Amino acid sequence: MVKLEDYQPIIGSERVEAIRELAAPLQGSVVQHINSAAVGGGVAEILKRLVPLMEDVGLVPRWDVLRGTDEFFFITKTFHNAFHGLPVEINEFMFDTYREVSRQNFDLVDAAADFVILHDQQPLGLAEIRPDHLGHWIWYCHIDPVDVDRRLWNFLRDYAARCDVAIYHLPEYVKELGSRVHVTPPAIDPLSEKNRDVPEEERCAILARLGVPDDLPLVVQVSRFDRLKDPVGVIRSFKLVREQVPCRLVLAGGGAGDDPEGIQVLQEVRREADGDPGIMVLELAPTADLEINVLQRSAAVVVQKSVREGFGLTVTEAMWKGRPVVASPVGGIRIQVLHEETGLAASGDQAVAEAVVRLLKDPELAAFIGRSAQEMVRRNFIMPVYLERWIGMLAAMMPGVAC
């Protein structure tokens, strides 16, 4: 199991000791995380690393996954799209199904939990039982709710308002619920298989296994196959880049257990690629962390052409690896990619293509941006920093605990 001391070379021994001291008043507190998928997606990835660290500093964490039918997850995916302002149909049948499945999951909630944390909209319906539970309840909104469909929000806000605290990634995401608010961006784990250093021999072997040639500069986007990540738009931009600089495109990703649209989007991407040998579309398993690591480390430029983002952890991953990033200035990407400092911000097919070409033609700029990006992530968006923020939030909810 990962230990806080494992991060000492990155954050220093004094910071490690300070985090343990901060956690001391919370020893033995039961912290229950509930989300909608055990693998796939940013929330599952965060919890996979956060839960063991919470245990290491003396908390008693548990992680439970919502049970649901394909119909339920289709509905919550529709809710996800509606949070991002996409035009979707919301109806009473969806609300009734959401209530029914939520009630079928009431038994997931640990009656002895000191803290119950509901991640995103899928398990939010469990807050119906909040009045009869003695613990502190937290809703963690990992997605961008600024343009949420009004009808959907009128339905969900009653559940969110039952929680004692709401957490958002950015200040502009905050919704008025009458409860305490924390603004806390997520983080990556620099020691995980997805982010650890990879020796050159191992990197080359994995690229070969994936069938990715290393003879031309690689332009890479790693994301779920989701329309909000605009993978088809990435292909359009790449074709403009290739007119000026010989290179290859790798679009790599997979789906999540709570995202039934992924297969359809993957088919759209393959149609757009149309068998072009310079465009590689890789469908990866949810466990392909090392493969993703290698693809990001092998990239001359990493692209994230999202239409909307809650935060954008794939950007964080690439920045940690010192890769220059071209990304749409949306959601949490805006606080990561500072234009011409830690990346290049660009919107639209043409602008993204021009930014990628600029980096491919200017290796000194690319190297400078990569170094600056890695340092930003080290200071702000790695797991021990995230753990420290979590401990501070939990301590602030406990009576008599100074924080």
N, C-alpha and C positions, 0 to 999 in steps of 0.2 A: 504494500500500500504506500502511496506517495506520502511523504512527510514534509512539513513546512521547512525543515532544515535543508531539504533538497534544493531549495531555491536560494540558499544563502549566497552562492556565487553570483547570483543575478541581483539580489536586493540588499545583500549585506547582513551580517549577524545582528546588528543593532535593530534593524527593521524586523527581523524574525522574532527577536526577544520582545519587542514592543507589541507585536501582534498577539503573542501568547499572553502577555500581561493584560491586554485589552479583553481577551476571551475569558480570563479567569473568573469573573463574576457570573458567567453563563454556563459554568461547568454542570454537566448533567441535563441541560435543557434539551427537550425532545423537539426537533425541528423536522417537520414533514413537508417535503416537496411533492406536488402533484402536477403532472403534465400529461400530454396526450400521446407521446411516442417515446419508446425506449431507445430507438436509434433513428438517425436522420434528422436534420435540422439543427439549428443553433442551440435551442433550449436543452435538448438531450445531450448535446456535446458539452455544454457548460456543466450540467448536473453530474455528468460522468466524472468530472474532475473536482468539482466543488464539494460534493458529498464526502469523499474520503478526507479532504482537507478539514472540513468541519469536524469530522470524527477525530482527526489527529490533534486538534486544539481543545478537545474535551467536550464538545457537544455530542448529542445523540441524534444524528440525522437519519432519516429514512426517505426513500424515494419510491413513490407509487405512480403507476401509469393508469390513466382512465381506460375503462373498458367501453368499447362502442362498436356499433355495426358500420358496415360500409355506408349505409344511408346517413348515419349520424356524422361520419367524417366528411361526407360530401357536403352536408349542411354546414359544418364548422369551417370547411374550406370556403364555402360561399360567404360565410360570415367574415372570414379572413379577407377575402377580396372586397367585401363591403366596407371593412375598416379602412381600406386603402382608397375608398372612393370610386371603385369600379362600378359600372352600372349592372347590377344583378337583381334578380327577383327575390324579395324577402316576403314570406307569407306566414300565416298562422300555423300551417302544418309544420313548418320548420320550428317554430317556437314550441309547439306541443311536443315534437320529437325530442328537442333539446331538453325540455323539462323532464320527460319520461326517462331518457337515458341518464340524466344527472341524478335522478332519484334512485335509479338502479345502482348507482355508484356511491350512494351515501355511506355504505359500509367500508369504503376505502379510508374514510377519515378516522384517524387515530384519536380516540376519545381522550387519551392521556397526553396528546401533543401540546407543548407549550406554544408552538408556532405552527400554523398551517399556511402554506404558501401555494397559491394557485397561479400557475404559469399560463398566461394568455387566456383567450376567451373560451377554450374548449372545456376546462374544468370549472369555470366560474360559477356554473349553476349549483355547485356543491355548497356555495355560500348560503343557500336557502336554510341550511341547518345551523348557521352561525349563532343565532340567539340561544341555542341549547348547548353550545360548546364553550368551555371555560378558557380555552386558549386564545392567543392573539392571531388574527387572520390578516393575511397579506395578499393583495392581488398584484402580480407583477406583469405589467403590459409590455411585452417585448416587441410589439409591432407599432406602426405609426397610426395613431387614431385621429389625426387632425381632421380628415375628411370623412369620418365614419358616417355611414348611412344613418339618417336621423331615426328612422323607425327601429333599426337594429339597436342603436344606442339607447333609445327609450326603453327597450326590452332589457338590455343587459345592465344598464346603470343601476337598477334596483339591487342586483346581485353585488355589483362592485361596491355600492354604497354600504353594504353590510360588513365589509372588511374594515379593519382598523387602520390599515395603511395601504396606499397605492404607490407602486414604484414604476417610474418611467425612465426611458433612456435619455431623453432630452427635455429641457424646460418647456419647449413649445408643445410637447405631447400631453402635458398635464390636463386632466379633466377635473372639473369642480365636483367633488363628491361629498364634501363635508368631512373628510377624513384626513389624517396626516399624509403628507406626500414626501417621497424621497426621489431624487433624480440620480440614477446610478447606471452608468453604461456597463455593458457586459465585458467579458475578457476572454482571452485565449490562454491555454496552458503551454508555456514554452518548453516544457519537458515531455509533453505528450508525443505519441508516435506521429501525429500530424505536424508537429512543429520542431521536433528535435533536430540537431545537426545530423546531416547525412554524409558519410564519407563518399568521395568521388567514385570509387569503384562500385559501391552499392547504388549510387544514383544512376550510373550508366547501365547497370544490370537491370534496374527496374524500368528505365525508359525502354530498354530493348524488349523486356517482357511485355510492356504495353504496346509495343510496335510503333513507338514515336521516334522518328529519325531526329538526330541532333545535328544535322548538317546545315540547317538554316536557323536564324533566330526564331524563337517560339513566342507567339502571342497567345496568352492563356487566360481563359475565364473559367473559374471553378464555382459552380452554383448548382442548386437544385434546378431541374428543368421546369421552370416556372415563368409564365409570361411577364411577371413583374421583374424578372432578371433580364428580360429582353435578349435571349440568346439568338433569336433570328436577326435582331438588329446588330448584334456583334458580328455576324457573318457579313452583313451588308458593309459595315465599317471596315472589316478586314479586306474585303475585295478592293476597297479604295486604297488601303495601305499598300497592298501588294503591287499596285500600279507603280509605286515609287520605290519600294524596298522589297527585295526577295525575302520571304518569311513564310512560316506555317502558322496555322491557327489550330489550337486545341480547345475544344469545348468539353469540359469534363464535369460530371455530376451524377446525380441519381435522384431518388425520390425519398419521401418520408412516409411512414406508416399512416399518417393522418392527411396525406395529400393525394387524392385520387386523380388529379389532373395531370400528374407528371408524365404518364405514358403518352397522353395526347400531345403534350408540348414537345416531347422528345421526337415524335413522329413529324411534327411541324419543322423542327430543326433539321432533321435528316432530309426532308423534302427541299429545304432551302439550300442545304449543302450539295445536294444533287450529285453525289459521287465525286465531288472535286477532290483530287488526291492531296491538295494542299490544305484541306480542312478535315480535321480529325474530330469526330464526335464519339466521346468515350462514356459509356454508361457504366458507372462504377458502383460496386456494392457499398452499403452503408459502413462496412468495416474497412474500406480502402483508405485508411488514414495515411499510411506511408506513401501510397501512390500519389495522393493529393499533395503531400509534402514535396515529393520529388518533382511533380509537375510545376508547382509554384517556384521551387528553387531553380528549376531549369529555364524558367521564363525570362526572356529578354524584357518583356513588358507584361504585366498582369492588368487585365481589364475588368472593370465591374460596371456594366452598362445598365444598371438597375433603373426602373421607372420609379419605384418606391422602395424604401428600406426602413426597417426598424432601427438597425444599427449597421450591419454589414461586416460580420466577423470574417468573411473570406478576404476582405480588404485588410483587416487587422493581421491575419495570418501572413499575407504576402508582404506587408510592411515589416513584420517581425523578421522575415527572411532577407530583408534588405533589398527587396525587389521594387523597382519603380512602378507605380500604379497610375493608371488612367481610369477615373471613375466619375460617374454622374454625381453632381453635388446635391444629393437627396438624403434625407434622414440622417442617421448617424455617420454617414460617410463625410458629411460636412465638417464634423469636428475631428476627423482623422486626416483627411486629405486636404491639407492647407496648400492652396495653389502655388506651385513653384517652390514650395518648401518641403513638404512631405509627400508630394504627388502632383499630378496635373488633373484639375477638374475640367470636365467637358460634358456637354449635353448634345445629343443628336449625332446621327451617323457621320456627317462630315467633320464635326468638331472632334469627335472621338478619334477618327482616322488621322486627323492632322496632329493631335497630341501624341498618338502612338508613333507616327513617323518622326516627329521631333525627337523623341527619346531614342528611337533606333538609330538616328543619325548623329546623336550627341551623347556618346558614352560617358563623358565627364558629368554632364547634367544628370544622366541616369544614375550614376554612382553616388553623386551628392544627395539626390533625392532619396535613394535607398538607405544611406547612412542616417539621414535625418528622420526618416520614417521609422527605422528600427528603434532609435532612441525615444521617439514619442510613445511607441508601444511599450517599451520597457518602463517608462515612468507612469503610464496611465492605464494600460489595458492588458495586464497580465494577471494570472490567477491569484497570486498572493496579495496583490493590491485589491482585487475584487473581494477576496475573503475578508480583508481588513474592513472594507466598506460594509460588508454584510454584518460583521460583528458589531460595528458601530450602530447600524440600524436596529438590530435585535436588542442591543443593550438599551437603546433609547426607548424601547417599548416596555422594558421591565421596571416596575416601580422600585425606587431606591437604588438603582444602578447608575452610577455616574458614567458619563460618556463624553 
